[in-house]
Amino acid sequence: MSKKIACLLTDMFEDVEYTDPAKQFKEAGHEVVTIEKESGKEVTGKQGEETVKIAKGINEVKPEDFDALFLPGGFSPDQLRGDERFVEFAKHFMDEKKPVFAICHGPQLLITAKTLEGRKATGFKSIAVDMEYAGVDYKDEEVVVCQDQLVTSRNPDDLPAFNRESLKLLNK
């Protein structure tokens, strides 16, 4: 069954951490909807390799309309977490036990949403301490799946495992 995946994304995202999972999700028949402050805007990855046209503005969407949340890394999550609308949007998925896929710096949005306490997760090494302060049982592993809901990975090298576990959850 096809799932609708919300992807919170802005400038300076880690190029391959968006493009690779998004391609895998789409090839598996799922829909990926990019969300930023305004629809139609073009955002550019920090490597300068990828430009993504944003499908929806945050004020045009409701988290209830999506089956899962995808949070690529780079500087994008840190920028987005300064805006309460994105934090509340991400919090909904954790509170409602919907699948959440966060790679690299993606968990920063979940830290700000205060939704990681007591969870097992991983992320980029520079946010490991932040995650521990947020109450995470931090694991330095290529992919961590917590409570059949949260899939986290550390960096682009972990993408094959991240994609595999994310797709497993989507196909449940």
N, CA and C atoms as an extended XYZ file, in Angstrom:
516
Properties=species:S:1:pos:R:3:atomname:S:1:resname:S:1:resid:I:1 pbc="F F F"
N         0.839       -1.199        0.000 N   MET     1
C         0.000        0.000        0.000 CA  MET     1
C         0.878        1.254        0.000 C   MET     1
N         0.538        2.174       -0.861 N   SER     2
C         1.313        3.407       -0.988 CA  SER     2
C         1.121        4.303        0.238 C   SER     2
N         2.213        4.864        0.734 N   LYS     3
C         2.176        5.759        1.892 CA  LYS     3
C         2.570        7.169        1.460 C   LYS     3
N         2.030        8.154        2.180 N   LYS     4
C         2.345        9.556        1.922 CA  LYS     4
C         3.350       10.007        2.991 C   LYS     4
N         4.542       10.401        2.548 N   ILE     5
C         5.642       10.749        3.457 CA  ILE     5
C         5.907       12.245        3.416 C   ILE     5
N         5.850       12.886        4.573 N   ALA     6
C         6.203       14.302        4.690 CA  ALA     6
C         7.714       14.401        4.846 C   ALA     6
N         8.344       15.305        4.106 N   CYS     7
C         9.782       15.535        4.224 CA  CYS     7
C        10.009       17.014        4.535 C   CYS     7
N        10.481       17.293        5.758 N   LEU     8
C        10.781       18.674        6.145 CA  LEU     8
C        12.186       19.000        5.624 C   LEU     8
N        12.279       20.045        4.807 N   LEU     9
C        13.529       20.309        4.080 CA  LEU     9
C        13.708       21.799        3.842 C   LEU     9
N        14.939       22.284        4.038 N   THR    10
C        15.266       23.653        3.649 CA  THR    10
C        16.710       23.683        3.137 C   THR    10
N        17.192       24.871        2.799 N   ASP    11
C        18.542       25.008        2.249 CA  ASP    11
C        19.589       24.356        3.149 C   ASP    11
N        20.660       23.910        2.514 N   MET    12
C        21.810       23.311        3.203 CA  MET    12
C        21.529       21.915        3.753 C   MET    12
N        20.534       21.229        3.173 N   PHE    13
C        20.329       19.827        3.529 CA  PHE    13
C        21.511       19.030        2.974 C   PHE    13
N        21.753       17.850        3.533 N   GLU    14
C        22.802       16.964        3.007 CA  GLU    14
C        22.241       16.287        1.762 C   GLU    14
N        22.775       16.660        0.589 N   ASP    15
C        22.212       16.279       -0.705 CA  ASP    15
C        21.771       14.810       -0.782 C   ASP    15
N        22.716       13.896       -0.610 N   VAL    16
C        22.435       12.472       -0.815 CA  VAL    16
C        21.491       11.912        0.264 C   VAL    16
N        21.441       12.565        1.434 N   GLU    17
C        20.542       12.085        2.501 CA  GLU    17
C        19.080       12.405        2.182 C   GLU    17
N        18.859       13.292        1.243 N   TYR    18
C        17.501       13.501        0.734 CA  TYR    18
C        17.289       12.642       -0.519 C   TYR    18
N        18.187       12.799       -1.508 N   THR    19
C        17.939       12.197       -2.819 CA  THR    19
C        17.883       10.675       -2.777 C   THR    19
N        18.776       10.038       -2.026 N   ASP    20
C        18.836        8.581       -2.034 CA  ASP    20
C        17.588        7.947       -1.394 C   ASP    20
N        17.229        8.320       -0.145 N   PRO    21
C        15.994        7.741        0.407 CA  PRO    21
C        14.748        8.130       -0.394 C   PRO    21
N        14.654        9.381       -0.844 N   ALA    22
C        13.468        9.826       -1.599 CA  ALA    22
C        13.301        8.964       -2.854 C   ALA    22
N        14.395        8.682       -3.538 N   LYS    23
C        14.361        7.838       -4.741 CA  LYS    23
C        13.880        6.430       -4.374 C   LYS    23
N        14.414        5.869       -3.296 N   GLN    24
C        14.022        4.524       -2.868 CA  GLN    24
C        12.538        4.476       -2.493 C   GLN    24
N        12.081        5.506       -1.743 N   PHE    25
C        10.670        5.551       -1.330 CA  PHE    25
C         9.763        5.610       -2.557 C   PHE    25
N        10.123        6.484       -3.525 N   LYS    26
C         9.304        6.646       -4.733 CA  LYS    26
C         9.302        5.367       -5.572 C   LYS    26
N        10.469        4.733       -5.700 N   GLU    27
C        10.558        3.492       -6.484 CA  GLU    27
C         9.708        2.382       -5.860 C   GLU    27
N         9.515        2.456       -4.528 N   ALA    28
C         8.695        1.457       -3.831 CA  ALA    28
C         7.207        1.830       -3.888 C   ALA    28
N         6.882        2.929       -4.580 N   GLY    29
C         5.486        3.316       -4.773 CA  GLY    29
C         4.932        4.317       -3.786 C   GLY    29
N         5.806        4.890       -2.951 N   HIS    30
C         5.350        5.871       -1.963 CA  HIS    30
C         5.491        7.297       -2.508 C   HIS    30
N         4.743        8.204       -1.905 N   GLU    31
C         4.786        9.613       -2.308 CA  GLU    31
C         5.587       10.397       -1.273 C   GLU    31
N         6.536       11.213       -1.739 N   VAL    32
C         7.329       12.061       -0.847 CA  VAL    32
C         6.940       13.515       -1.115 C   VAL    32
N         6.468       14.206       -0.078 N   VAL    33
C         6.028       15.603       -0.207 CA  VAL    33
C         7.001       16.488        0.571 C   VAL    33
N         7.722       17.346       -0.161 N   THR    34
C         8.673       18.256        0.505 CA  THR    34
C         7.922       19.455        1.077 C   THR    34
N         8.307       19.841        2.306 N   ILE    35
C         7.621       20.917        3.036 CA  ILE    35
C         8.665       21.889        3.586 C   ILE    35
N         8.425       23.176        3.333 N   GLU    36
C         9.295       24.233        3.830 CA  GLU    36
C         8.393       25.391        4.226 C   GLU    36
N         8.936       26.586        4.380 N   LYS    37
C         8.096       27.726        4.776 CA  LYS    37
C         7.110       28.105        3.680 C   LYS    37
N         7.536       27.976        2.404 N   GLU    38
C         6.617       28.307        1.305 CA  GLU    38
C         6.764       27.343        0.140 C   GLU    38
N         5.633       27.039       -0.495 N   SER    39
C         5.651       26.123       -1.641 CA  SER    39
C         6.252       26.826       -2.851 C   SER    39
N         6.814       26.025       -3.753 N   GLY    40
C         7.372       26.578       -4.985 CA  GLY    40
C         8.796       27.069       -4.851 C   GLY    40
N         9.252       27.271       -3.611 N   LYS    41
C        10.615       27.741       -3.377 CA  LYS    41
C        11.590       26.632       -3.773 C   LYS    41
N        12.767       27.016       -4.249 N   GLU    42
C        13.792       26.018       -4.532 CA  GLU    42
C        14.830       26.066       -3.417 C   GLU    42
N        15.144       24.894       -2.875 N   VAL    43
C        16.173       24.807       -1.840 CA  VAL    43
C        17.360       24.021       -2.401 C   VAL    43
N        18.544       24.363       -1.921 N   THR    44
C        19.774       23.776       -2.451 CA  THR    44
C        20.520       23.034       -1.357 C   THR    44
N        21.035       21.854       -1.708 N   GLY    45
C        21.818       21.061       -0.772 CA  GLY    45
C        23.148       21.715       -0.468 C   GLY    45
N        23.738       21.337        0.674 N   LYS    46
C        24.986       21.981        1.087 CA  LYS    46
C        26.166       21.607        0.203 C   LYS    46
N        26.065       20.492       -0.523 N   GLN    47
C        27.131       20.132       -1.465 CA  GLN    47
C        26.943       20.861       -2.801 C   GLN    47
N        25.789       21.530       -2.955 N   GLY    48
C        25.511       22.253       -4.192 CA  GLY    48
C        25.148       21.347       -5.359 C   GLY    48
N        24.938       20.050       -5.067 N   GLU    49
C        24.650       19.089       -6.133 CA  GLU    49
C        23.161       19.015       -6.455 C   GLU    49
N        22.335       19.268       -5.461 N   GLU    50
C        20.895       19.059       -5.627 CA  GLU    50
C        20.103       20.321       -5.343 C   GLU    50
N        19.101       20.556       -6.199 N   THR    51
C        18.127       21.622       -5.963 CA  THR    51
C        16.769       20.936       -5.942 C   THR    51
N        15.979       21.252       -4.931 N   VAL    52
C        14.674       20.615       -4.778 CA  VAL    52
C        13.605       21.692       -4.738 C   VAL    52
N        12.561       21.508       -5.562 N   LYS    53
C        11.437       22.439       -5.539 CA  LYS    53
C        10.467       21.979       -4.445 C   LYS    53
N        10.143       22.883       -3.536 N   ILE    54
C         9.284       22.561       -2.397 CA  ILE    54
C         7.825       22.435       -2.849 C   ILE    54
N         7.201       21.320       -2.458 N   ALA    55
C         5.818       21.051       -2.874 CA  ALA    55
C         4.796       21.838       -2.065 C   ALA    55
N         5.030       21.948       -0.741 N   LYS    56
C         4.024       22.577        0.130 CA  LYS    56
C         4.680       23.473        1.174 C   LYS    56
N         3.969       24.558        1.504 N   GLY    57
C         4.384       25.402        2.618 CA  GLY    57
C         3.838       24.793        3.911 C   GLY    57
N         4.517       25.030        5.018 N   ILE    58
C         4.128       24.432        6.302 CA  ILE    58
C         2.696       24.816        6.695 C   ILE    58
N         2.241       25.993        6.300 N   ASN    59
C         0.877       26.409        6.648 CA  ASN    59
C        -0.193       25.758        5.772 C   ASN    59
N         0.233       25.057        4.718 N   GLU    60
C        -0.718       24.406        3.799 CA  GLU    60
C        -0.946       22.931        4.137 C   GLU    60
N        -0.231       22.419        5.121 N   VAL    61
C        -0.301       20.977        5.415 CA  VAL    61
C        -0.671       20.709        6.872 C   VAL    61
N        -1.226       19.519        7.078 N   LYS    62
C        -1.521       19.044        8.435 CA  LYS    62
C        -0.811       17.708        8.591 C   LYS    62
N        -0.181       17.476        9.740 N   PRO    63
C         0.523       16.203        9.913 CA  PRO    63
C        -0.410       14.995        9.826 C   PRO    63
N        -1.680       15.197       10.132 N   GLU    64
C        -2.669       14.107       10.064 CA  GLU    64
C        -2.824       13.554        8.643 C   GLU    64
N        -2.451       14.358        7.638 N   ASP    65
C        -2.608       13.947        6.239 CA  ASP    65
C        -1.477       13.055        5.738 C   ASP    65
N        -0.502       12.747        6.617 N   PHE    66
C         0.664       11.969        6.202 CA  PHE    66
C         0.802       10.701        7.036 C   PHE    66
N         1.409        9.681        6.401 N   ASP    67
C         1.611        8.391        7.061 CA  ASP    67
C         2.960        8.297        7.770 C   ASP    67
N         3.953        9.093        7.314 N   ALA    68
C         5.299        8.998        7.860 CA  ALA    68
C         6.019       10.337        7.693 C   ALA    68
N         7.135       10.488        8.438 N   LEU    69
C         7.944       11.708        8.395 CA  LEU    69
C         9.381       11.336        8.066 C   LEU    69
N         9.987       12.095        7.143 N   PHE    70
C        11.368       11.869        6.710 CA  PHE    70
C        12.165       13.146        6.972 C   PHE    70
N        13.264       13.010        7.744 N   LEU    71
C        14.092       14.160        8.125 CA  LEU    71
C        15.534       13.952        7.664 C   LEU    71
N        15.900       14.469        6.472 N   PRO    72
C        17.292       14.400        6.028 CA  PRO    72
C        18.170       15.295        6.907 C   PRO    72
N        19.484       15.031        6.860 N   GLY    73
C        20.411       15.805        7.695 CA  GLY    73
C        20.962       17.037        7.000 C   GLY    73
N        22.204       17.366        7.352 N   GLY    74
C        22.809       18.614        6.913 CA  GLY    74
C        22.429       19.713        7.897 C   GLY    74
N        22.433       20.967        7.447 N   PHE    75
C        22.072       22.094        8.323 CA  PHE    75
C        20.576       22.376        8.310 C   PHE    75
N        19.843       21.693        7.438 N   SER    76
C        18.400       21.892        7.303 CA  SER    76
C        17.636       21.704        8.620 C   SER    76
N        17.827       20.584        9.349 N   PRO    77
C        17.043       20.376       10.573 CA  PRO    77
C        17.281       21.463       11.629 C   PRO    77
N        18.537       21.926       11.728 N   ASP    78
C        18.857       22.946       12.727 CA  ASP    78
C        18.167       24.264       12.388 C   ASP    78
N        18.089       24.590       11.107 N   GLN    79
C        17.386       25.810       10.692 CA  GLN    79
C        15.879       25.688       10.946 C   GLN    79
N        15.326       24.538       10.597 N   LEU    80
C        13.874       24.356       10.725 CA  LEU    80
C        13.412       24.338       12.182 C   LEU    80
N        14.253       23.844       13.094 N   ARG    81
C        13.807       23.730       14.481 CA  ARG    81
C        13.700       25.075       15.187 C   ARG    81
N        14.162       26.128       14.528 N   GLY    82
C        13.978       27.474       15.066 CA  GLY    82
C        12.555       27.985       14.855 C   GLY    82
N        11.770       27.247       14.069 N   ASP    83
C        10.387       27.631       13.748 CA  ASP    83
C         9.450       26.604       14.394 C   ASP    83
N         8.662       27.066       15.339 N   GLU    84
C         7.791       26.193       16.136 CA  GLU    84
C         6.838       25.350       15.277 C   GLU    84
N         6.461       25.863       14.105 N   ARG    85
C         5.533       25.113       13.249 CA  ARG    85
C         6.141       23.777       12.817 C   ARG    85
N         7.432       23.764       12.519 N   PHE    86
C         8.103       22.532       12.098 CA  PHE    86
C         8.304       21.586       13.281 C   PHE    86
N         8.589       22.164       14.446 N   VAL    87
C         8.764       21.363       15.665 CA  VAL    87
C         7.454       20.657       16.016 C   VAL    87
N         6.347       21.384       15.988 N   GLU    88
C         5.038       20.796       16.301 CA  GLU    88
C         4.642       19.743       15.258 C   GLU    88
N         4.965       20.017       14.007 N   PHE    89
C         4.675       19.066       12.930 CA  PHE    89
C         5.403       17.748       13.204 C   PHE    89
N         6.699       17.820       13.514 N   ALA    90
C         7.498       16.620       13.785 CA  ALA    90
C         7.000       15.910       15.049 C   ALA    90
N         6.638       16.678       16.061 N   LYS    91
C         6.169       16.116       17.336 CA  LYS    91
C         4.934       15.236       17.130 C   LYS    91
N         4.047       15.657       16.238 N   HIS    92
C         2.824       14.906       15.961 CA  HIS    92
C         3.142       13.447       15.604 C   HIS    92
N         4.119       13.250       14.720 N   PHE    93
C         4.450       11.892       14.259 CA  PHE    93
C         4.962       11.020       15.400 C   PHE    93
N         5.778       11.620       16.264 N   MET    94
C         6.300       10.854       17.400 CA  MET    94
C         5.171       10.540       18.384 C   MET    94
N         4.341       11.541       18.682 N   ASP    95
C         3.238       11.351       19.636 CA  ASP    95
C         2.224       10.326       19.145 C   ASP    95
N         1.975       10.321       17.836 N   GLU    96
C         0.969        9.424       17.254 CA  GLU    96
C         1.555        8.069       16.849 C   GLU    96
N         2.832        7.859       17.142 N   LYS    97
C         3.515        6.586       16.845 CA  LYS    97
C         3.520        6.257       15.351 C   LYS    97
N         3.594        7.310       14.523 N   LYS    98
C         3.726        7.112       13.071 CA  LYS    98
C         5.213        6.958       12.755 C   LYS    98
N         5.565        6.273       11.661 N   PRO    99
C         6.977        6.105       11.317 CA  PRO    99
C         7.698        7.440       11.112 C   PRO    99
N         8.912        7.519       11.679 N   VAL   100
C         9.777        8.689       11.534 CA  VAL   100
C        11.151        8.186       11.116 C   VAL   100
N        11.687        8.763       10.019 N   PHE   101
C        12.993        8.388        9.493 CA  PHE   101
C        13.906        9.609        9.570 C   PHE   101
N        14.913        9.564       10.439 N   ALA   102
C        15.798       10.718       10.650 CA  ALA   102
C        17.253       10.286       10.513 C   ALA   102
N        17.975       10.947        9.627 N   ILE   103
C        19.376       10.597        9.412 CA  ILE   103
C        20.283       11.787        9.710 C   ILE   103
N        21.468       11.483       10.258 N   CYS   104
C        22.523       12.462       10.475 CA  CYS   104
C        22.089       13.520       11.513 C   CYS   104
N        21.822       14.753       11.072 N   HIS   105
C        21.347       15.817       11.964 CA  HIS   105
C        19.821       15.874       12.041 C   HIS   105
N        19.130       14.982       11.318 N   GLY   106
C        17.664       14.950       11.338 CA  GLY   106
C        17.069       14.916       12.738 C   GLY   106
N        17.667       14.128       13.679 N   PRO   107
C        17.097       14.062       15.027 CA  PRO   107
C        17.050       15.402       15.778 C   PRO   107
N        17.764       16.423       15.287 N   GLN   108
C        17.721       17.720       15.975 CA  GLN   108
C        16.291       18.244       16.101 C   GLN   108
N        15.472       18.044       15.086 N   LEU   109
C        14.073       18.473       15.162 CA  LEU   109
C        13.329       17.704       16.253 C   LEU   109
N        13.665       16.424       16.418 N   LEU   110
C        13.006       15.588       17.429 CA  LEU   110
C        13.494       15.930       18.839 C   LEU   110
N        14.756       16.379       18.948 N   ILE   111
C        15.283       16.841       20.237 CA  ILE   111
C        14.494       18.079       20.668 C   ILE   111
N        14.361       19.037       19.754 N   THR   112
C        13.641       20.280       20.069 CA  THR   112
C        12.176       19.993       20.393 C   THR   112
N        11.605       18.976       19.759 N   ALA   113
C        10.215       18.597       20.026 CA  ALA   113
C        10.075       17.803       21.338 C   ALA   113
N        11.217       17.524       21.972 N   LYS   114
C        11.243       16.795       23.254 CA  LYS   114
C        10.519       15.455       23.160 C   LYS   114
N        10.862       14.691       22.106 N   THR   115
C        10.161       13.422       21.858 CA  THR   115
C        11.078       12.209       21.900 C   THR   115
N        12.338       12.412       22.313 N   LEU   116
C        13.288       11.302       22.229 CA  LEU   116
C        13.629       10.656       23.572 C   LEU   116
N        13.129       11.212       24.646 N   GLU   117
C        13.469       10.667       25.957 CA  GLU   117
C        13.071        9.191       26.068 C   GLU   117
N        14.023        8.373       26.516 N   GLY   118
C        13.756        6.951       26.702 CA  GLY   118
C        13.816        6.127       25.429 C   GLY   118
N        14.169        6.747       24.311 N   ARG   119
C        14.232        6.036       23.030 CA  ARG   119
C        15.667        5.625       22.720 C   ARG   119
N        15.804        4.578       21.921 N   LYS   120
C        17.098        4.198       21.358 CA  LYS   120
C        17.198        4.893       20.008 C   LYS   120
N        18.333        5.514       19.736 N   ALA   121
C        18.500        6.211       18.461 CA  ALA   121
C        19.976        6.468       18.206 C   ALA   121
N        20.258        6.914       16.986 N   THR   122
C        21.598        7.347       16.629 CA  THR   122
C        21.482        8.622       15.806 C   THR   122
N        22.623        9.205       15.482 N   GLY   123
C        22.668       10.428       14.686 CA  GLY   123
C        24.124       10.765       14.436 C   GLY   123
N        24.364       11.869       13.767 N   PHE   124
C        25.735       12.291       13.476 CA  PHE   124
C        26.494       12.470       14.786 C   PHE   124
N        27.787       12.112       14.791 N   LYS   125
C        28.539       12.100       16.056 CA  LYS   125
C        28.541       13.442       16.781 C   LYS   125
N        28.456       14.553       16.053 N   SER   126
C        28.492       15.861       16.714 CA  SER   126
C        27.218       16.168       17.508 C   SER   126
N        26.132       15.404       17.269 N   ILE   127
C        24.908       15.637       18.055 CA  ILE   127
C        24.665       14.527       19.075 C   ILE   127
N        25.626       13.600       19.220 N   ALA   128
C        25.473       12.493       20.168 CA  ALA   128
C        25.226       13.007       21.589 C   ALA   128
N        26.000       14.004       22.021 N   VAL   129
C        25.844       14.551       23.375 CA  VAL   129
C        24.482       15.230       23.521 C   VAL   129
N        24.056       15.957       22.489 N   ASP   130
C        22.738       16.601       22.520 CA  ASP   130
C        21.652       15.537       22.690 C   ASP   130
N        21.808       14.439       21.976 N   MET   131
C        20.821       13.365       22.045 CA  MET   131
C        20.811       12.731       23.440 C   MET   131
N        22.005       12.531       24.002 N   GLU   132
C        22.087       11.962       25.357 CA  GLU   132
C        21.431       12.893       26.376 C   GLU   132
N        21.677       14.210       26.258 N   TYR   133
C        21.024       15.174       27.154 CA  TYR   133
C        19.506       15.151       26.993 C   TYR   133
N        19.049       14.789       25.794 N   ALA   134
C        17.600       14.705       25.523 CA  ALA   134
C        17.008       13.390       26.042 C   ALA   134
N        17.852       12.558       26.656 N   GLY   135
C        17.352       11.320       27.247 CA  GLY   135
C        17.397       10.109       26.326 C   GLY   135
N        18.156       10.221       25.227 N   VAL   136
C        18.269        9.134       24.259 CA  VAL   136
C        19.283        8.093       24.737 C   VAL   136
N        18.969        6.841       24.526 N   ASP   137
C        19.933        5.757       24.681 CA  ASP   137
C        20.679        5.720       23.348 C   ASP   137
N        21.775        6.486       23.256 N   TYR   138
C        22.488        6.688       21.993 CA  TYR   138
C        23.311        5.459       21.621 C   TYR   138
N        23.156        5.013       20.385 N   LYS   139
C        23.895        3.862       19.855 CA  LYS   139
C        24.733        4.311       18.661 C   LYS   139
N        26.009        3.978       18.667 N   ASP   140
C        26.865        4.290       17.520 CA  ASP   140
C        26.795        3.114       16.553 C   ASP   140
N        25.659        3.035       15.826 N   GLU   141
C        25.399        1.929       14.899 CA  GLU   141
C        24.865        2.496       13.589 C   GLU   141
N        24.997        1.738       12.497 N   GLU   142
C        24.600        2.261       11.178 CA  GLU   142
C        23.106        2.553       11.082 C   GLU   142
N        22.304        1.765       11.798 N   VAL   143
C        20.868        2.034       11.818 CA  VAL   143
C        20.311        1.545       13.147 C   VAL   143
N        19.420        2.333       13.730 N   VAL   144
C        18.756        1.951       14.976 CA  VAL   144
C        17.253        2.089       14.742 C   VAL   144
N        16.514        0.998       15.017 N   VAL   145
C        15.059        1.023       14.907 CA  VAL   145
C        14.506        0.925       16.320 C   VAL   145
N        13.691        1.884       16.710 N   CYS   146
C        13.132        1.922       18.061 CA  CYS   146
C        11.611        1.781       18.015 C   CYS   146
N        11.110        0.817       18.744 N   GLN   147
C         9.661        0.614       18.926 CA  GLN   147
C         8.888        0.539       17.610 C   GLN   147
N         9.513       -0.057       16.580 N   ASP   148
C         8.844       -0.173       15.288 CA  ASP   148
C         8.268        1.159       14.803 C   ASP   148
N         8.949        2.253       15.162 N   GLN   149
C         8.473        3.566       14.743 CA  GLN   149
C         9.588        4.465       14.240 C   GLN   149
N        10.672        4.531       14.983 N   LEU   150
C        11.733        5.504       14.715 CA  LEU   150
C        12.942        4.809       14.095 C   LEU   150
N        13.333        5.259       12.888 N   VAL   151
C        14.531        4.756       12.223 CA  VAL   151
C        15.544        5.895       12.163 C   VAL   151
N        16.739        5.663       12.734 N   THR   152
C        17.783        6.699       12.710 CA  THR   152
C        19.089        6.097       12.196 C   THR   152
N        19.876        6.935       11.507 N   SER   153
C        21.208        6.562       11.041 CA  SER   153
C        22.151        7.742       11.226 C   SER   153
N        23.472        7.466       11.098 N   ARG   154
C        24.485        8.460       11.462 CA  ARG   154
C        24.907        9.392       10.332 C   ARG   154
N        25.065        8.843        9.110 N   ASN   155
C        25.682        9.628        8.028 CA  ASN   155
C        25.405        8.956        6.684 C   ASN   155
N        25.846        9.581        5.576 N   PRO   156
C        25.557        9.017        4.254 CA  PRO   156
C        26.031        7.568        4.062 C   PRO   156
N        27.104        7.169        4.732 N   ASP   157
C        27.588        5.789        4.592 CA  ASP   157
C        26.539        4.782        5.062 C   ASP   157
N        25.638        5.218        5.934 N   ASP   158
C        24.624        4.327        6.511 CA  ASP   158
C        23.348        4.247        5.670 C   ASP   158
N        23.313        4.949        4.535 N   LEU   159
C        22.078        5.018        3.742 CA  LEU   159
C        21.504        3.657        3.336 C   LEU   159
N        22.317        2.675        2.916 N   PRO   160
C        21.697        1.391        2.546 CA  PRO   160
C        20.893        0.778        3.702 C   PRO   160
N        21.436        0.796        4.902 N   ALA   161
C        20.729        0.246        6.071 CA  ALA   161
C        19.528        1.117        6.439 C   ALA   161
N        19.696        2.439        6.363 N   PHE   162
C        18.624        3.388        6.671 CA  PHE   162
C        17.438        3.165        5.726 C   PHE   162
N        17.736        3.071        4.433 N   ASN   163
C        16.681        2.868        3.440 CA  ASN   163
C        15.982        1.526        3.654 C   ASN   163
N        16.759        0.490        3.889 N   ARG   164
C        16.208       -0.859        4.082 CA  ARG   164
C        15.218       -0.874        5.255 C   ARG   164
N        15.621       -0.330        6.403 N   GLU   165
C        14.765       -0.360        7.591 CA  GLU   165
C        13.573        0.580        7.464 C   GLU   165
N        13.762        1.715        6.801 N   SER   166
C        12.655        2.659        6.572 CA  SER   166
C        11.594        2.009        5.690 C   SER   166
N        12.033        1.361        4.609 N   LEU   167
C        11.093        0.698        3.696 CA  LEU   167
C        10.364       -0.451        4.387 C   LEU   167
N        11.059       -1.167        5.275 N   LYS   168
C        10.412       -2.252        6.025 CA  LYS   168
C         9.244       -1.706        6.828 C   LYS   168
N         9.469       -0.560        7.495 N   LEU   169
C         8.394        0.047        8.302 CA  LEU   169
C         7.246        0.540        7.418 C   LEU   169
N         7.576        1.117        6.276 N   LEU   170
C         6.543        1.622        5.360 CA  LEU   170
C         5.685        0.492        4.812 C   LEU   170
N         6.278       -0.672        4.683 N   ASN   171
C         5.556       -1.793        4.091 CA  ASN   171
C         4.747       -2.604        5.102 C   ASN   171
N         4.745       -2.180        6.357 N   LYS   172
C         3.968       -2.912        7.386 CA  LYS   172
C         2.491       -2.616        7.233 C   LYS   172
